[in-house]
Amino acid sequence: MQITIKTLMGLEQCLAKEIAELGGEKIEVLHRAVTCEGNLAFLYRANYTLRTALRVLIPIHTLTARNETELYDHLVKFEWSDHLEMRQTFAIDPSLGKNASIKHSMYASLKMKDAIVDYFRNKTGRRPSVNPDNPGVLFNLHGNGDKYTISIDSSGKPLNQRGYRQPGHQAPLNEVLGAGLLMLSGWDPTTPLLDPMCGTGTIPLEAAMMAKNMPVQVLRNEFGFMNWSNFNAILWNRTKSEAAAQVNRRSTAIYANDMNRDAIKMLKSSAGKLKLGTGFEITNENFLNMAVPAASGTIVSNPPYGERLGGDHVDEFYKKIGDKLKHEFTNWNAWLISSNVTALRALRLSPSEKMTLFNGPLECQFCKYELYQGSRGVA
């Protein structure tokens, strides 16, 4: 079956590599997505284990529409009964590009909803119900120019929602981005990892699961495909058992630190849910005062900036970060992500690598600083 797996911009190659290692075939990298082919077992594994995937979609129809009326006229004739039963609820997730012929995504999804309801009403005299919060079937409507693709979302809730967060807690760093940063940094789980300003711990938590080869959805019990008529409970249980058998007992040195007590409290709760055990060390102090935890290792961090520091003090704080790294973290590699380019320059360190990523709507620079004895140029 044809599968489209969505991700964040800049993580497409990371996702493609994961898909290849998982057994996906005919892999093609797109913008914020990767397509491939796989069977039902692959679909289950993709949802359960892919670290840089946001949604796993099954395309079911493509069409051309210049406006909402043409979209409705086409979709009201589509055989929705092949994909949706009357007893099932449904919802629509619109993802229209900037150049899509229909500019208002919510209006497009409303016309698609009307088409589905009218199709069933015309055919049976009854209509299925819409449930935007917990639909039995979630459809995805993607538009690019006047070309539209209808897919069924096998994931349900976005896959960055791992289940280790407290309900309602919004982390400043998307979990998929956190996993992607670790992959892009080239971090080797046999070496120490430090996030000295970890907030509620997205990066160290993702690193711990990565080091143990723990499936990222180990705490999650609901996926969209479980509502499908072809859901295979035996195959699903086998998928989970096979993933559990590959979890290792490696004790990797992962250090998570933040000066915010409330953030650390939430991090400890998440770590407890995942049962991370020894090797995952949490401290609550100012990074500028903390001791270097190992002779060498990798730092991956999303330092505070902007509102989190009060604005005027950002450059001064980043200068202190740079001094701390330069004078105390010799033989370490530091990877920092920030949307504040001016603050990164205030580090007074020259990046050996730099890449552009997005943290939500914020365009960020993800920079590598090789820390060694001697002087450093100004970035």
Stockholm file with secondary structure:
# STOCKHOLM 1.0

chainA/1-379         MQITIKTLMGLEQCLAKEIAELGGEKIEVLHRAVTCEGNLAFLYRANYTLRTALRVLIPIHTLTARNETELYDHLVKFEWSDHLEMRQTFAIDPSLGKNASIKHSMYASLKMKDAIVDYFRNKTGRRPSVNPDNPGVLFNLHGNGDKYTISIDSSGKPLNQRGYRQPGHQAPLNEVLGAGLLMLSGWDPTTPLLDPMCGTGTIPLEAAMMAKNMPVQVLRNEFGFMNWSNFNAILWNRTKSEAAAQVNRRSTAIYANDMNRDAIKMLKSSAGKLKLGTGFEITNENFLNMAVPAASGTIVSNPPYGERLGGDHVDEFYKKIGDKLKHEFTNWNAWLISSNVTALRALRLSPSEKMTLFNGPLECQFCKYELYQGSRGVA
#=GR chainA/1-379 SS CEEEEECCTTCHHHHHHHHHHHTCEEEEEETTEEEEECCHHHHHHHHHHCSSCSEEEEEEEEEECSSHHHHHHHHTTSCGGGTCCTTSCEEEEEEECTTCSSCCHHHHHHHHHHHHHHHHHHHHSCCCCBCSSSCSEEEEEEEETTEEEEEEESSSSCTTCCSCSCTTCCCSSCHHHHHHHHHHHTCCTTSCEEETTCTTTHHHHHHHHHHTTCCTTTTCCCCGGGGSTTCCHHHHHHHHHHHHHTCCCCCCCEEEECSCHHHHHHHHHHHHHHTCCTTEEEECSCGGGCCCCSSSEEEEECCCCGGGTTSTTHHHHHHHHHHHHHHHCTTEEEEEEESCHHHHHTTCCCCSEEEEEEETTEEEEEEEEECCSSCCCCC
#=GC SS_cons         CEEEEECCTTCHHHHHHHHHHHTCEEEEEETTEEEEECCHHHHHHHHHHCSSCSEEEEEEEEEECSSHHHHHHHHTTSCGGGTCCTTSCEEEEEEECTTCSSCCHHHHHHHHHHHHHHHHHHHHSCCCCBCSSSCSEEEEEEEETTEEEEEEESSSSCTTCCSCSCTTCCCSSCHHHHHHHHHHHTCCTTSCEEETTCTTTHHHHHHHHHHTTCCTTTTCCCCGGGGSTTCCHHHHHHHHHHHHHTCCCCCCCEEEECSCHHHHHHHHHHHHHHTCCTTEEEECSCGGGCCCCSSSEEEEECCCCGGGTTSTTHHHHHHHHHHHHHHHCTTEEEEEEESCHHHHHTTCCCCSEEEEEEETTEEEEEEEEECCSSCCCCC
//
